[in-house]
Amino acid sequence: MRVHILDDYFDTLRQLPSFGRLADHDVTIWTDHVTDPAALAERLRDAEALVLFRERTEVGADLADRLPNLRLVSQRSVYPHVDVEALTRNGVLLCSNLQLDAPSSAAAEHTFALILAAARDLPRQVASARAGTWQAGVGKSLNGRTLGLYGYGRIGRQLAGYGRAFGMRIVWWSSEAGRARAAADGEKVAKSREAFFAESDFVSVHVRLKEATRGIITSDDLQAMRPDATFVNTSRAGLVAPGALLAALEVGRPGTIALDVFDSEPVTDPNDPIVSHPRVIPTPHIGFVTEDELDLQFAGIYDQINAFAVGKPINMINPEVWDGSGR
């Protein structure tokens, strides 16, 4: 099959062991990012299979309707960036292994790195050292401080383990069902939503983005945090209500915000009001970008292509498209 892979910014995938699974296919890798559907359709005009690099490119009707040769879109995890109806209308199968409980430490590790960076004010300290002015203030120890985790899922539980290793107190908030699971597991659940935000030194959100969770973190939530507290989001930008981050920064509650996700990506404007803010620690959506994690994720994506090629597709999201003919 003619396979096109989008948005591999650093041409990483071909260097990983899993890439060998595409040996029987004609593979094209694109390392830049194109947003214009017409330009994207032109470069993908001969593609039979399209591999998506997480949610970096949106596949809407304006693209799907322009790709008459496309038979398969293969990706991993959730797919809010894919117009499944448009793919189905064009006879294109979407395969995606949701891997809801797959072992992965990359996102949890990056989240805790941001917590450490915020606690010790590392960006400012590094800048001060490079400027020749040596130290730039005093940081905070994690031992004895409270880590508030919003969302009782796999990544949150991994973070809880990291926090406990540093001597932190762990407190949870989540949906009613999530809070019940946490309590049943013997975890400490905050007495109220307000108390959760007000009493945590660090709040990190780990919830899947869907219609019910969009904007679930409000301005009131953020502004209930203390001026010496930190809010961390490595999940999805859409979990935070529009305008809530800037409003929180304006009033200084919380005092620090650490982000790996943004409303519109990539962010390339150095004057972006969020990225450029002195009390924001921004990273460019790299929570999952490690060699180990990419090899794990793309091995499954390639397996979906191979299964389709031999007429036995797996992880079908719109199975009504599949009639056994390969089209």
Residue, then its C-alpha position, 0 to 999 in steps of 0.5 A: m500500500r501507498v502509506h503517508i505519515l504526517d507530522d513526524y517533525f524530527d523524522t524520528l519514526r524511521q529510526l525506531p524498531s517498529f518502522g520495520r513493520l512497514a517494510d512491505h509498503d511504499v512509505t512517504i513521511w512528511t516532517d512539516h505541518v500543513t493545515d490548508p486542506a487543498a495543499l494537504a490533499e495535493r501532497l496526499r493525492d496517491a495515498e491509500a493509507l494515512v497515518l496520523f501523528r496523534e492529533r497534530t492534523e485535523v482530518g475533516a470533510d474538506l480533506a476527506d472529500r479530496l482523497p479518492n484513493l484513500r482507503l484507510v486512516s490508521q492512528r492510536s487513541v481517541y479521535p476528536h480531530v477526525d470527521v468519522e462521518a466524512l470518512t465513512r461517506n467516502g468509504v474510508l475505514l478508520c482504525s484506532n486502538l484506544q489503548l485505554d489501559a496501555p502501560s505508558s510512563a511518558a506523559a506521567e513523567h513529563t507532568f512530574a517534570l513540570i511540577l519539579a520545574a515549577a517548584r524549583d523555578l527552573p526556567r528562571q534559574v536557568a535564565s539567570a545562570r546564563a545571564g551571569t547573575w547566578q541565583a534568582g530567588v528561592g524554590k520550594s521542596l515537594n516533601g510535605r506539600t499537597l498534590g491534587l490530582y483531578g481525574y482518577g485514571r491510569i496517568g493520575r495514579q502513576l503521578a500519585g506514586y511519583g508524588r508519594a516517592f517525594g513525600m507529597r500528600i495526595v488528594w483527589w477530585s474526579s467525577e462522582a464515579g471516579r471519586a467513589r473508586a478512589a475512596a474504595d481504594g483507600e485514597k483521600v478524596a477532597k471534601s469538596r471541589e472548592a477545597f480541592f483547588a483551594e488546598s492543593d499546592f499543585v493541581s494536575v488534570h488528567v481527564r479525557l477530552k469529550e463533550a462532557t468534559r470540555g471546559i470542565i476546569t473553570s475560572d472559578d476553579l483556577q482562581a480558588m487556588r492560592p497565589d503560591a500554587t501551581f496548575v498543570n495541564t498535560s492532558r488537553a487544552g479544551l479541558v479548561a474553559p475559554g479565557a480561564l487561563l488568562a483570567a487566572l494569570e491576571v489575578g495571580r491565582p494560581g501563581t504558576i501555570a505549567l502547560d504542555v497543551f494549547d488551544s491551537e497547535p503548534v504555537t509559533d508566535p513568540n508573543d502568544p499571551i500564554v506562552s510568553h507570560p512570565r508565570v507560565i512554564p510552556t512545553p510544546h506538547i511533548g508529554f508523549v514524545t519519547e522514543d520508547e512511547l512512539d515506538l510503542q504507539f506506532a507499532g500498533i498503528y502499523d499493525q493496523i495497516n498490515a491487518f487491513a492489507v491482508g483483509k483482516p482489519i482490526n480496531m475498526i471505528n466505522p466497521e460499516v465501511w468494511d465489506g471485505s473488498g478492501r474498499 
